[in-house]
Amino acid sequence: MLRVMQINLQHKKAATAALCKIFEAEAIDVALIQEPWISGKRVMGLGNIRGTKQL
């Protein structure tokens, strides 16, 4: 079964950190992310999650 998570991070650093912990602990396969934490034009805080990132 494919495990999918949808989350709105509201551009928050703390929410991004919580997502990373949940993603690994719950073995989530796909995360649908709205309003990621951004600095300049870069999405931040998701570098240590396995897999790929798409905007």
N, C-alpha and C positions, 0 to 999 in steps of 0.2 A: 504494500500500500504506500502511496506517495503522501508524505507529510508536508502540508503547505501552511505557511503563516502569513498573514497580512497585518501590517503595522504602519501607523503614521508616527514618525519620530519627531515631528514638529520642530525640526532643525536643532534638536537638543543633543548635547554630548552625552549626558547621563542616559538618555533613552537608547542611544546607539550602543553604549556599553552593556546595557541590560539585554538588548537584542543579541549581541554577540554571545553572552553567557547562555541565554535560552536556546539559541540556535545550536550550539554545541551540546548542551545538556539533554535536549529533547530530540536530538538527531533529526532536525528539520531538513527536508530535501530542497524546498523552494521557499524563499522569502520575497513577498511582494511589498516593497518599501516605498512609502510616500514621504515626501518632505525630509530627505536625509540631512544629516549634519553636513554643512558645506562651509568651506573656507576659500574665499576667492571663487574660482570655478571648479574646485576639486571636492569630491565627496570624501569625507574624512571618517576615520574610525572603523572601516570595514576591511582593512588590510589583513587582519589575522583570521578571517573566516575562510575556510576552504571553499574551493569552487570558483565560479566566475561572477563578475559583477556587470550588469548592463544598465545603462541609463535609458 
